[in-house]
């Protein structure tokens, strides 16, 4: 929120910086956000015109493709929610080709037509320069572009928030969702709505996948949980593989494995030994999905047979099943995927960024991965938020210390750009001093809503960013978290009534898992230590039952409304203005969401 407000407040400086950039004059780099400046540089290298829009056009975009079919109901619901608001909802293919545009405001629709932000035109960055759609697709992540940040001056009266849409099975980008409005009407909710709409479309894509594809994904996930092999799954154009396979199989080896898998399916063979183009020998196990019928879908498990392929130990026997991370509770898909990503990164020696809201479990995940993989090694912790000395020097010393096997640096979001650059230099220097057997390093970043801090030069040092989901996005895990926490707090002599568990499942949990633990601890300390927890034992703010379960989009929208009401001391008119909503809309949503 602060970033968008800062951008809108500095539009004059951004405009001057853009003119200076286009005329090759010097300007303060701090006047332009780094992702925007990087996009300007790419646009100039492509010799794009800055004074006009020239876009390729496709007369009949494919509206029958799975993305368009699955996204349509989501777009229509959002369009209805935004009724009367000057916001356009836009869906594109992965190449930036606009498939759908829903705009209720005629003046905005006319302007978008004039700049060709309409079905059939491509807003890829290589054609349109810096913009919310193309730059989001270019970066592979959310991007908002405000006013003069656009490369083409025809777009300077607009504000755009674009988010790539990833296929729920393959993980590949299949398109983008974009929300565009007048620059003067841009609000902090724009990027949050775009993100949650992308999540809704991703969920719709998963629901619309064939039953066989869903069964294939389930078999693939189970195979990955059972062992440490390289695992691949394929069905026609669909291909997914785990981190182990991506890391150890070069492109030619991947092609050879997939070709062999298709041949095994056709011939009904379940196990073969194969020499890959790279010279490595592997054992491939093929399991058709579903079993017992002719199919084009299968899960392949690839085990190295000779030294030299990856980091796995060669054995004639299958490796034992991989246990869950110690102390990590929950079986929901988002949480298990997060745990697997952290565990795989630790085993591969990949440095990672753990990004998520306060209390979501970032530090617990890092500790669990270390305990799982190196239980006797030392794990050190440095907190950027409380460090009083030279943090960069401390980090360099920790990385260079041969006794340190793992290092967690917390709260990187509290560092200034200069401190982040110093930290990047310290990590580089530490690696130079300890070239063999460097420690595993995890960096935690606490996000607030849609705000993602820019880590600058630090990012290239970290192979992976793992987004730790907030509790409201894996609320089903509360079924397991509550008895787990109560077992710790009350020696197993306390449980929740069904009504209390029902309420806990429907609560928002802005403080995430840590807040759930605090609530239960408060009950144990001040209410009861044995027996059954009833509704009257809950804190007052948790005793009112929600009307219904909320989708992720609705939960984020409710969060944004609550934050705006708090920021405006409960003034609904000012809260509505800050969110870009009408007063009638915010009154209706306050009632619908049960906000008190």
QUIZI-V956898 format. One record per backbone hydrogen bond with DSSP energy under -0.5 kcal/mol. CO is the residue of the C=O (numbers start at 1). NH is the residue of the N-H. E is the energy in kcal/mol with one decimal. If there is no record, write none. Layout:
# QUIZI-V956898
co,nh,e
CO,NH,E
CO,NH,E
This chain:
# QUIZI-V956898
co,nh,e
1,5,-2.3
2,6,-2.5
3,7,-2.3
4,8,-2.7
5,9,-2.1
6,10,-1.1
7,10,-0.6
8,11,-1.0
10,14,-2.3
11,15,-2.5
12,16,-2.2
13,17,-2.5
14,18,-2.5
15,19,-2.0
16,20,-2.4
17,21,-2.6
18,22,-2.6
19,23,-1.7
20,25,-3.2
21,24,-1.2
28,31,-2.0
29,32,-1.8
33,37,-2.6
34,38,-2.7
35,39,-1.6
36,40,-2.6
37,41,-2.3
38,42,-2.0
39,43,-2.7
40,44,-2.6
41,45,-2.3
42,46,-1.3
43,48,-1.9
44,47,-1.8
50,153,-2.7
52,54,-0.5
56,122,-1.4
61,63,-1.1
62,65,-0.6
65,69,-2.3
66,70,-2.8
67,71,-2.4
68,72,-1.5
69,73,-0.6
70,74,-0.6
71,75,-2.8
72,76,-2.4
73,77,-2.2
74,78,-2.3
75,79,-2.7
76,80,-2.2
77,81,-2.3
78,82,-1.9
80,83,-1.5
82,85,-2.9
85,87,-2.4
86,182,-0.6
87,104,-0.6
88,90,-0.6
88,180,-2.2
89,102,-2.7
90,178,-2.7
91,99,-3.2
91,100,-1.5
92,176,-1.7
93,96,-1.9
96,123,-2.6
97,93,-2.5
98,120,-2.5
100,91,-2.2
101,103,-0.5
102,89,-2.6
104,106,-0.6
105,109,-2.5
106,110,-2.3
107,111,-1.8
108,112,-2.6
109,113,-2.1
110,114,-1.8
111,115,-1.6
112,117,-2.6
113,116,-1.2
116,118,-1.8
118,121,-2.0
120,58,-2.8
121,98,-2.8
121,123,-0.5
123,134,-0.7
124,127,-1.9
124,128,-2.9
125,129,-1.7
130,151,-1.2
131,135,-2.3
132,136,-0.8
133,137,-2.2
134,138,-2.3
135,139,-2.4
136,140,-1.9
136,141,-1.2
143,162,-3.1
145,147,-0.5
145,160,-2.6
146,149,-2.4
147,150,-1.8
152,155,-1.8
153,156,-1.6
155,158,-2.0
157,183,-3.1
158,147,-1.9
159,181,-2.4
160,145,-2.7
161,179,-2.2
162,143,-2.6
163,177,-2.4
164,166,-0.5
165,174,-3.0
165,175,-1.1
167,171,-1.7
172,167,-3.2
174,94,-0.9
175,165,-3.1
176,92,-2.5
177,163,-2.4
178,90,-2.8
178,180,-0.5
179,161,-2.1
180,88,-3.4
181,159,-2.7
182,185,-1.2
182,186,-0.6
183,186,-1.1
187,190,-1.4
188,192,-0.7
189,193,-2.8
190,194,-2.0
191,195,-2.4
192,196,-2.4
193,197,-2.3
194,198,-2.1
195,199,-2.0
196,200,-2.2
197,201,-2.4
198,202,-2.4
199,203,-2.3
200,204,-2.2
201,205,-2.6
202,206,-1.9
203,207,-2.3
204,208,-2.0
205,209,-0.7
206,209,-0.8
210,214,-2.2
211,215,-2.4
212,216,-2.5
213,217,-2.4
214,218,-2.2
215,219,-2.4
216,220,-2.5
217,221,-2.8
218,222,-2.4
219,223,-2.4
220,224,-2.1
221,225,-1.7
222,226,-1.8
223,227,-1.2
225,322,-0.8
230,302,-3.1
231,242,-2.1
232,300,-3.5
233,240,-2.4
234,298,-1.9
235,238,-2.1
238,235,-2.1
240,233,-2.6
242,246,-2.3
243,247,-2.3
244,248,-1.9
245,249,-2.3
248,250,-0.7
250,254,-2.7
251,255,-2.4
252,256,-1.9
253,257,-2.5
254,258,-2.6
255,259,-2.4
256,260,-2.3
257,261,-2.4
258,262,-2.4
259,263,-1.9
260,264,-2.5
261,265,-2.2
262,266,-2.1
263,267,-2.1
264,268,-1.3
264,269,-1.6
270,286,-2.9
272,284,-2.9
274,276,-0.6
274,282,-2.9
276,279,-2.5
280,276,-3.3
281,305,-3.2
281,306,-0.8
282,274,-2.7
283,285,-0.5
283,303,-2.7
284,272,-1.9
285,301,-2.3
286,288,-0.5
287,299,-2.1
290,293,-0.8
296,236,-0.7
297,289,-2.2
298,234,-2.1
299,287,-2.3
300,232,-2.6
301,285,-2.5
301,303,-0.5
302,230,-2.0
303,283,-2.9
306,309,-0.7
308,310,-0.8
321,323,-0.5
325,328,-1.8
327,329,-0.6
332,336,-2.7
333,337,-2.6
334,338,-1.7
335,339,-2.5
336,340,-2.6
337,341,-2.3
338,342,-2.1
339,343,-2.5
340,344,-3.0
341,345,-2.1
342,346,-2.2
343,347,-2.4
344,348,-2.0
345,349,-0.6
345,350,-2.6
346,349,-1.2
351,463,-1.1
351,464,-1.2
352,354,-0.5
352,443,-2.4
353,355,-0.7
353,466,-3.1
354,445,-2.8
355,468,-3.1
356,447,-1.7
357,360,-1.7
359,513,-0.5
359,514,-1.7
361,365,-2.1
362,366,-1.9
363,367,-2.5
364,368,-2.4
365,369,-2.5
366,370,-2.0
367,371,-2.8
368,372,-2.4
369,373,-1.9
370,374,-3.1
374,377,-1.3
378,380,-0.5
378,405,-1.7
378,406,-1.6
380,408,-2.4
382,384,-0.7
382,410,-2.8
383,386,-0.9
383,387,-1.3
389,391,-1.1
390,394,-2.2
391,395,-2.7
392,396,-2.5
393,397,-2.2
394,398,-2.3
395,399,-2.7
396,400,-2.0
397,401,-1.1
401,404,-1.6
403,378,-0.6
403,405,-0.6
405,440,-2.2
406,380,-2.6
407,442,-2.5
408,382,-2.7
408,410,-0.6
409,444,-2.7
410,384,-2.3
411,414,-1.6
412,415,-1.7
416,420,-2.6
417,421,-2.1
418,422,-2.4
419,423,-2.4
420,424,-2.3
421,425,-2.2
422,426,-2.3
423,427,-2.4
424,428,-2.1
425,429,-2.6
426,430,-2.7
427,431,-2.1
428,432,-2.0
429,433,-1.8
430,434,-1.0
440,407,-2.9
441,352,-1.7
442,409,-2.7
443,354,-3.2
444,412,-2.5
445,356,-2.2
445,447,-0.7
447,358,-0.5
448,451,-2.0
450,452,-0.5
451,448,-0.8
451,453,-0.5
453,455,-0.7
455,458,-2.1
456,459,-1.0
458,461,-1.8
459,462,-2.0
461,463,-0.6
464,353,-2.5
464,466,-0.5
465,467,-0.6
466,355,-2.4
466,468,-0.7
467,469,-0.6
470,473,-1.9
471,474,-1.7
472,475,-0.5
474,477,-1.9
475,478,-2.2
476,479,-1.5
477,480,-1.1
477,481,-2.7
478,482,-2.3
479,483,-0.5
480,484,-1.6
481,485,-3.0
482,486,-2.8
483,487,-2.1
484,488,-1.3
485,489,-2.4
486,490,-2.7
486,492,-0.8
487,491,-0.7
490,493,-1.3
493,531,-1.7
495,533,-3.1
497,501,-2.4
498,502,-2.4
499,503,-1.9
500,504,-2.8
501,505,-2.1
502,506,-1.0
503,507,-0.7
504,507,-0.7
509,512,-1.6
511,514,-0.6
511,515,-1.0
512,515,-0.6
512,516,-1.9
513,517,-2.3
514,518,-2.1
515,519,-2.6
516,520,-2.2
517,521,-2.5
518,522,-2.5
519,523,-2.0
520,524,-2.3
521,525,-2.6
522,526,-2.4
523,527,-2.5
523,528,-1.7
531,495,-2.0
533,497,-2.2
534,537,-1.9
535,538,-1.6
539,542,-2.1
540,543,-1.3
551,555,-2.8
552,556,-2.4
553,557,-2.2
554,558,-2.9
555,559,-2.4
556,560,-2.4
557,561,-2.2
558,562,-2.6
559,563,-2.6
560,564,-2.3
561,565,-2.6
562,566,-2.4
563,567,-2.7
564,568,-1.6
565,570,-3.7
566,569,-1.5
568,571,-2.2
570,572,-0.8
571,575,-2.3
572,576,-2.5
573,577,-2.2
574,578,-2.4
575,579,-1.5
576,580,-0.8
576,581,-2.7
577,580,-0.8
578,188,-0.6
582,586,-2.2
583,587,-2.3
584,588,-2.1
585,589,-2.4
586,590,-2.4
587,591,-1.9
588,592,-2.8
589,593,-2.8
590,594,-0.5
590,595,-2.0
591,594,-0.8
